[in-house]
Amino acid sequence: MKKLLFGIIAMSLLAVGQAQAEIVGKEVTYSAGGASFKGYLAWDNASTKKRPGVLVVHEWWGHNEYARKRARMLAQLGYVALAVDMYGDGKQASHPKDASAFSSAVMKNLDTAEARFMAAYRLLQQQPQVEPDHIAAIGYCFGGGVVLAMARRGVDLDGVVSFHGSIMAGAPAQKGKVKARVLVLNGADDPFVKAGQRSAFKQDMEQAGVQFEMIDYPGAKHAFTNPQADQFGTQFNLPLAYNAKADQLSWQKMQEFLQQVFAD
């Protein structure tokens, strides 16, 4: 009788374990313009249902563990996430001078940037777990500028979310061209995003008829979502600071936004 009882309990525990999320992450390689790029794909392997896909564009440091962590967090929410590589070969910077050079090289040629972004976009669309008509993108700092630029250029995205990103990247939006809904999550005390830029951004979105929302989190500085921001700020004498409250609130706002854009 005891053996039977233990067997029932074991089978029940196994069933519960199989029903729980099993986040799988794997490195993927893709190409654009004759160059090789190294991304990271994350999804919940416990589900066989197709689900929306979300691209994650890294900070100016490059495709690193922070971008991959955010991809896994999105997978826990039920999405398939691809942390993209905008620099090539998974290249990363260890000093702001290199980070500035790498990011500037991408943003000064947005045709090349779009080609790299779209290579990752198509790779995500092709995954068997993904609903190919439901793709969004989020980005951090440099990556926030990238996803906003892609929205302005008319890339077919359901929505884009910029976390403490450069909001004026690329040419102004053209009326009727932007397909994505836009959410900008900004630190109110971020010295890299001036009040004049915020006003110009809002005017740009309004004139182009873009459905957008911009939130400034009081007390939050640049890179407020990254727990390593304090370390980088001290090491390189930069106005960077992690803000746990703004991190939590902005992530919750992103979740609500993605639910809305994928439901429409």
Residue, then its C-alpha position, 0 to 999 in steps of 0.5 A: m500500500k505504501k509503495l502504491l501511495f509513494g508511486i502516486i505521489a511521485m507521478s503527481l510531482l512529475a506532472v506538476g514539474q512538467a506543467q511548470a515553465e521550463i525556460v530554454g536558452k540557446e545561442v543562434t548565429y545569423s548573417a546580414g550584409g556578409a557579416s556574422f551575428k550571434g544572438y540568443l533565443a529564449w522560450d518556455n519549452a513546456s508549452t507547444k502553443k505558438r506565441p508572439g515574439v519579442l526582439v531585445v536590443h542591447e545597451w551600447w556595451g553590446h550583446n551581453e548577459y544583461a540582454r540575455k537575462r531580459a530575453r529569459m524574463l520575456a520567455q517567462l512571460g510566455y513570449v519567444a525572445l531573441a536577444v539580437d547582436m547589432y555589432g557582429d560576432g557578439k562583439q562587446a565593449s569593456h570601456p565607454k570609448d569602445a562602446s561609443a565607437f561601436s554604437s556610433a558606427v551602427m547609428k550613423n548608417l541606419d540602412t545597415a542597422e535596419a538590415r541587421f535588425m531585419a535579419a534578427y527579425r526574420l530569424l525570430q519569425q521563422q522559429p516554430q514556436v512563434e506567431p510570425d505576424h506578432i512581433a515586437a521589440i524592446g531596447y535598452c539605452f542604445g537599443g532603445g534608440v535602435v527600436l525607435a529608429m526601426a519604428r520610424r522607418g516603418v518596420d512591421l512591428d506591433g509595438v516597440v518599448s524603449f528603456h532609457g533610450s536615445i529618443m531622437a535617433g534617426a529621421p523624424a517620423q513620417k505620417g502614416k509610415v509608423k506601424a508600431r505603437v510606441l512606449v518610451l520609459n525614461g528616467a526623469d533625471d537622465p542627463f542624456v535625455k534633455a527636456g527639449q528632446r522630450s518635447a521634440f519627441k512628443q511633437d514628432m510622434e504627434q505630428a506623425g499620428v503615432q500612438f505613443e506614450m512616454i513616462d518619466y520616472p522621478g529620481a531615475k537616471h540613465a541605465f536605471t534598469n541595469p543593476q550594474a549601472d552603479q558599478f559602471g557609473t563609479q568605474f567610468n565616472l558616468p551619470l548612471a544609477y540603478n533604480a529598483k522602483a523604476d526598474q520594477l514599474s517600467w517592466q510592469k508597464m512593458q508587460e501591460f503594453l505588450q499584452q495590449v499590442f498583441a491583443d489588438 
